[in-house]
Amino acid sequence: MFDTQLVLLDEDYRRIAAVCDRLGRDANSKGIYVVDKSGQLVCESGELQNLDSTSLASLTAGCIAATGGLAKIVGEEEFPSHFHQGARDNLHITLVGDRMILMVIFDERSSLGLVRLRVKKAGAELAKIFEEVKKKSEQDGPYAGSPFAEITDDDIDNLFSD
């Protein structure tokens, strides 16, 4: 699906989490989620507890894929943002870069206008971070800079041999 495997180092994750935490405060949201288009949860922030974030991530990616199909049928490349209004909670979903999804869950303490305004800034920050991560991954290989960089196939074979 994607050319390069993204490997998030702790420093990258902390930068992403800081943007999400700030967005949550600035938008008066209940929860912020960053999800890969493949359905992997990358980061979550906010007050939502006891929420099945794994299912949320998978369904969010599925929603983006389904509406991408709808977009193509009507002649659009994709729909970069989505809004779902509920009785208590609302969802604002937007694409970040070419492979990430940013979801904001908010209630009556906030407004769609405020969320859109704050998401625009946070989305640009996240896109920049993910672009830097992608460049590092492409430049250095999938595990460069990680503890797995020095492990070879022979090391793994030796570990499991008798």
Secondary structure, 3 states (H helix, E strand, C coil): CCCCCCCCCHHHHHHHHHHHHHHHHHCCCCEEEEEECCCCEEEEEECCCCCCHHHHHHHHHHHHHHHHHHHHHCCCCCCCEEEEECCCCEEEEEEECCCEEEEEEECCCCCHHHHHHHHHHHHHHHHHHHHHHHHHHHHHCCCCCCCCCCCCHHHHHHHHCC
